[in-house]
Amino acid sequence: MTRLYLADDHAIVRDGLRALLEDAGHHVVGEGSEPREILGELAGLGPELLLLDLNLGGRSGFELLGEFRKRGLSIPVLVLSMSDHPRHVAEAVRSGVAGYLLKSAPRHELIQAIEVVCKGKRYFSPEVAELAMRGLTRNHESELLATLSPREQQIITMVVNGQTSKVIAEQLHLASKTVDIYRSRIMRKLGVDGIASLVRLAIRNGLIDSTVS
């Protein structure tokens, strides 16, 4: 039997989770929907696992996670969320959660995830792991793009939109050789090995429309 705390902004969801989890032999020691309320109860109730939704009545579950870590609480956190946005999954992973499960997951997977996390391991389904990788990759790429100079940002935009070095040179009043040097430097900074890879990176980060091939 695992002692659980439910953090979700919908009472009907908490009721359903409580029934499901207690039917599976676990014990729900408390529940809440507001970060301050939840934090105030966690230390006293001593749950073995926090089941956390990322949307808490207009407040963010990430806000709770931030305070959670500041206070040195060591309770494992299993996120149970509707969000399949790669950025949210990646942010949860960076926040140190022990697992992430979509609310669309079947009942048996939730029970399995709880059991895995309570053994000191992490649980991410293949689908969620893929979302996390996509989110982490995009964040890394965004950081790399931010290192480009204004001129490099201008040139990469023109390159991925199909403009040749000659055309770019004419528009920016540069020598074609100088543009080629910029292109090589940009690809080196971004860790890509050709125009096709550069275009895919640009699409992932919204520099060009996803219909560009």
C-alpha positions as CSV (number, residue, x, y, z in Angstrom):
1,M,0.0,0.0,0.0
2,T,1.3,3.4,-1.0
3,R,0.4,6.6,0.7
4,L,-0.5,9.2,-2.0
5,Y,-1.4,12.8,-2.2
6,L,-3.5,14.1,-5.1
7,A,-3.0,17.5,-6.6
8,D,-5.6,18.4,-9.2
9,D,-7.8,21.3,-9.8
10,H,-10.9,19.3,-10.5
11,A,-12.7,17.7,-7.6
12,I,-14.5,15.1,-9.8
13,V,-11.1,14.0,-11.1
14,R,-9.7,13.7,-7.6
15,D,-12.8,11.7,-6.6
16,G,-12.3,9.3,-9.5
17,L,-8.6,8.9,-8.9
18,R,-9.2,8.3,-5.2
19,A,-11.7,5.5,-5.9
20,L,-9.4,3.9,-8.6
21,L,-6.3,4.1,-6.4
22,E,-7.9,2.9,-3.2
23,D,-9.6,0.0,-5.1
24,A,-6.0,-0.9,-6.2
25,G,-4.9,-1.1,-2.6
26,H,-3.3,2.4,-2.2
27,H,-4.2,5.0,0.4
28,V,-4.9,8.6,-0.5
29,V,-3.8,10.6,2.5
30,G,-4.8,14.0,1.2
31,E,-5.8,16.1,-1.8
32,G,-5.7,19.7,-2.9
33,S,-6.0,22.1,-5.8
34,E,-4.0,25.2,-4.8
35,P,-0.2,25.2,-4.5
36,R,0.0,26.9,-1.1
37,E,-2.6,24.6,0.4
38,I,-0.8,21.6,-1.1
39,L,2.6,22.6,0.2
40,G,1.1,23.3,3.7
41,E,-0.2,19.7,3.9
42,L,2.6,17.7,2.3
43,A,5.1,17.9,5.2
44,G,2.5,16.9,7.8
45,L,0.8,14.1,5.9
46,G,4.0,12.4,4.8
47,P,2.8,10.8,1.5
48,E,5.2,8.5,-0.3
49,L,4.2,10.0,-3.7
50,L,2.6,13.2,-5.0
51,L,0.4,12.7,-8.0
52,L,0.4,16.2,-9.7
53,D,-1.6,17.8,-12.5
54,L,0.2,20.7,-14.2
55,N,-2.9,22.9,-14.2
56,L,-4.0,23.9,-10.7
57,G,-6.9,26.2,-11.0
58,G,-5.2,28.8,-13.1
59,R,-1.9,28.2,-11.3
60,S,1.0,26.2,-12.8
61,G,2.1,22.9,-11.4
62,F,5.6,24.1,-12.2
63,E,5.2,26.8,-9.6
64,L,4.5,24.1,-7.1
65,L,7.5,22.1,-8.2
66,G,9.7,25.1,-7.8
67,E,8.6,25.7,-4.2
68,F,8.7,22.0,-3.6
69,R,12.4,21.9,-4.4
70,K,13.2,25.1,-2.5
71,R,11.8,23.6,0.6
72,G,13.8,20.5,0.2
73,L,10.9,18.1,0.1
74,S,12.0,14.8,-1.2
75,I,8.7,13.2,-2.0
76,P,8.7,11.6,-5.5
77,V,6.4,13.4,-8.0
78,L,4.4,11.6,-10.7
79,V,2.9,14.1,-13.2
80,L,-0.6,13.1,-14.5
81,S,-1.5,15.7,-17.1
82,M,-3.6,16.3,-20.2
83,S,-0.6,18.2,-21.8
84,D,1.3,16.3,-24.4
85,H,3.3,19.5,-25.4
86,P,7.0,18.6,-25.7
87,R,8.0,21.8,-23.9
88,H,5.8,20.9,-20.8
89,V,7.2,17.3,-20.7
90,A,10.8,18.5,-21.0
91,E,10.3,21.2,-18.3
92,A,8.9,18.5,-16.0
93,V,11.9,16.3,-16.6
94,R,14.2,19.2,-15.9
95,S,12.3,19.9,-12.7
96,G,13.2,16.4,-11.4
97,V,9.9,14.6,-11.5
98,A,10.0,10.9,-11.2
99,G,7.5,10.2,-13.9
100,Y,5.1,11.7,-16.4
101,L,1.8,10.1,-17.5
102,L,-0.9,11.4,-19.8
103,K,-4.5,11.4,-18.5
104,S,-5.4,9.5,-21.6
105,A,-3.4,6.5,-20.3
106,P,-5.3,3.4,-19.3
107,R,-5.9,2.6,-15.6
108,H,-3.3,-0.3,-15.5
109,E,-0.6,2.0,-16.7
110,L,-1.2,4.5,-13.9
111,I,-1.0,1.7,-11.3
112,Q,2.2,0.5,-13.0
113,A,3.7,3.9,-13.0
114,I,3.0,4.4,-9.3
115,E,4.6,1.0,-8.4
116,V,7.7,1.8,-10.5
117,V,8.2,5.3,-9.0
118,C,7.7,4.0,-5.5
119,K,10.5,1.6,-6.0
120,G,12.8,4.5,-6.6
121,K,12.8,4.3,-10.3
122,R,11.4,6.6,-13.0
123,Y,8.4,6.1,-15.3
124,F,8.0,7.6,-18.7
125,S,6.0,5.7,-21.4
126,P,7.6,5.5,-24.8
127,E,5.2,8.2,-26.0
128,V,6.1,10.6,-23.2
129,A,9.9,9.8,-23.5
130,E,9.7,10.8,-27.2
131,L,7.9,14.1,-26.2
132,A,10.6,14.8,-23.6
133,M,13.3,14.3,-26.2
134,R,11.6,16.6,-28.7
135,G,11.2,19.2,-26.0
136,L,14.7,19.0,-24.7
137,T,16.1,19.1,-28.3
138,R,14.1,22.2,-29.1
139,N,15.2,23.9,-25.9
140,H,18.9,23.1,-26.7
141,E,18.5,24.4,-30.3
142,S,16.8,27.6,-29.1
143,E,19.8,28.2,-26.8
144,L,22.1,27.7,-29.8
145,L,20.1,30.0,-32.0
146,A,20.3,32.7,-29.3
147,T,24.1,32.6,-29.6
148,L,24.0,33.8,-33.2
149,S,24.8,37.4,-33.9
150,P,22.1,39.7,-35.5
151,R,23.9,39.4,-38.9
152,E,24.1,35.6,-38.5
153,Q,20.4,35.4,-37.6
154,Q,19.6,37.5,-40.7
155,I,21.6,35.2,-43.0
156,I,20.3,32.0,-41.6
157,T,16.7,33.2,-42.2
158,M,17.6,34.0,-45.8
159,V,19.5,30.7,-46.3
160,V,16.7,28.5,-45.0
161,N,14.2,30.3,-47.2
162,G,16.2,29.2,-50.3
163,Q,18.2,32.2,-51.1
164,T,21.7,31.5,-52.6
165,S,24.9,33.1,-51.4
166,K,25.0,35.3,-54.4
167,V,21.5,36.7,-53.8
168,I,22.2,37.2,-50.1
169,A,25.5,38.9,-50.9
170,E,23.7,41.3,-53.3
171,Q,20.9,42.1,-50.8
172,L,23.3,42.6,-47.9
173,H,26.1,44.3,-49.9
174,L,28.6,41.7,-49.0
175,A,31.0,39.5,-51.0
176,S,29.7,36.0,-51.8
177,K,32.8,34.6,-50.1
178,T,31.9,36.5,-46.9
179,V,28.4,35.0,-47.0
180,D,29.8,31.5,-47.5
181,I,32.0,32.1,-44.4
182,Y,28.9,33.2,-42.4
183,R,27.0,30.0,-43.6
184,S,29.9,27.8,-42.5
185,R,30.2,29.5,-39.1
186,I,26.4,29.3,-38.5
187,M,26.3,25.6,-39.3
188,R,29.3,25.0,-37.0
189,K,27.6,26.9,-34.2
190,L,24.4,25.0,-34.6
191,G,26.0,21.6,-35.0
192,V,24.4,20.8,-38.4
193,D,26.2,19.3,-41.4
194,G,24.3,20.7,-44.3
195,I,21.4,22.8,-45.6
196,A,18.9,20.0,-45.2
197,S,19.7,19.7,-41.5
198,L,19.7,23.5,-41.1
199,V,16.2,23.7,-42.7
200,R,14.8,21.0,-40.4
201,L,16.2,22.8,-37.4
202,A,14.6,26.1,-38.7
203,I,11.2,24.4,-39.1
204,R,11.4,22.9,-35.6
205,N,12.1,26.4,-34.1
206,G,9.6,28.3,-36.2
207,L,12.0,30.2,-38.4
208,I,10.2,29.0,-41.5
209,D,6.8,27.5,-42.2
210,S,6.5,23.7,-41.7
211,T,5.3,23.3,-45.4
212,V,8.9,24.2,-46.6
213,S,10.6,21.1,-47.8
